[in-house]
Amino acid sequence: MRIKNALRYTLALIIIVLGFATLFLSSSIVFDLFGIRAKEGNYVLFVVLANLVCSILYLLAGYGIITKKGWVTKILSSSLIVLLLAFTGLLVHINMNGIYETKTIGALTFRIAITVLFVSASYLLNKSMKNEH
């Protein structure tokens, strides 16, 4: 039981930290705070907005994990869908000769991969919570 709680809180902490970091960075770009927009170069606004939405979903998921809510996997799955739509849109943007930073592809791929891990981990946590009762 202690190991499950440690894993649950570790997952929640990772998701919350990523959520706050993403919220800070994406909102700084959208609202042009701290000179971050200029440092980002040729950012793609809809990708930044997708990250902003995901940051809020990550924070909700972190709360849900800590409070043992059953809806966490749905929230994280929604985040994954948002990211996949943003990636698809980015590919269309690139194919239409839109300007972008190549690092955006890697960052979005990483975020999708880590969100798949979060969805899987939350599913397993939810499943183990149901088996405890």
ABEGO torsion letter per residue (X at the ends): XAAAAAAAAAAAAAAAAAAAAAAAAAAAAAAGBGGAAAAAEBBBAAAAAAAAAAAAAAAAAAAAAAAGBAAAAAAAAAAAAAAAAAAAAAAAAAAAGBBBBAAAAAAAAAAAAAAAAAAAAAAAAAAAAAAAX
